[in-house]
Amino acid sequence: MDIPTTNDPLIELFKTAPPAVRDYVLSGKLAAFVGGVRQEFGLDEAATRQVSNVVLLLLLGATEPEDLLDELLEIETLPEETAVPIIEKITKK
């Protein structure tokens, strides 16, 4: 699949991602995973979008696994007691 040229750094990261990562995102599996996280932890729409972005950046190599807690705690409505089990789900996936 051709990905359009853009100045968006996220698109550029996506273009250089391994095929398995691109396939995971484009197949809808990332959206399904994040939807499951939303449902399990009762996240609102904004928090869900932010969790999705954190997971995407992790998949693209722009976020390190050891930074996940800090990244998730930047989400205003996400307490640490929710962030930790979300990280466990992410790292199992």
Backbone hydrogen bonds, N-H to C=O, Kabsch-Sander energy under -0.5 kcal/mol:
donor,donor_aa,acceptor,acceptor_aa,energy
12,E,8,D,-2.1
13,L,9,P,-2.4
14,F,10,L,-2.5
15,K,11,I,-2.5
16,T,12,E,-1.1
17,A,13,L,-0.6
17,A,14,F,-1.1
21,V,18,P,-0.8
22,R,18,P,-2.1
23,D,19,P,-2.9
24,Y,20,A,-2.1
25,V,21,V,-2.2
26,L,22,R,-3.0
27,S,23,D,-2.2
28,G,25,V,-1.1
29,K,24,Y,-0.9
30,L,24,Y,-1.3
32,A,28,G,-2.3
33,F,29,K,-2.5
34,V,30,L,-2.7
35,G,31,A,-2.3
36,G,32,A,-2.1
37,V,33,F,-2.0
38,R,34,V,-2.7
39,Q,35,G,-2.3
40,E,36,G,-2.8
41,F,37,V,-2.5
42,G,38,R,-1.0
43,L,38,R,-1.6
48,T,44,D,-2.5
49,R,45,E,-2.3
50,Q,46,A,-2.1
51,V,47,A,-2.8
52,S,48,T,-2.5
53,N,49,R,-2.0
54,V,50,Q,-2.2
55,V,51,V,-2.6
56,L,52,S,-2.6
57,L,53,N,-2.6
58,L,54,V,-2.0
59,L,55,V,-2.7
60,L,56,L,-2.1
61,G,58,L,-1.3
62,A,57,L,-2.5
63,T,57,L,-1.2
67,D,64,E,-2.1
68,L,65,P,-1.5
71,E,67,D,-2.6
72,L,68,L,-3.0
73,L,69,L,-2.6
74,E,70,D,-0.7
74,E,71,E,-0.8
75,I,72,L,-1.8
76,E,74,E,-0.7
78,L,75,I,-2.1
82,T,79,P,-1.6
83,A,79,P,-2.3
84,V,80,E,-2.4
86,I,82,T,-1.5
87,I,83,A,-2.4
88,E,84,V,-2.0
89,K,85,P,-1.9
90,I,86,I,-2.5
91,T,87,I,-3.0
92,K,88,E,-1.4
93,K,89,K,-1.5
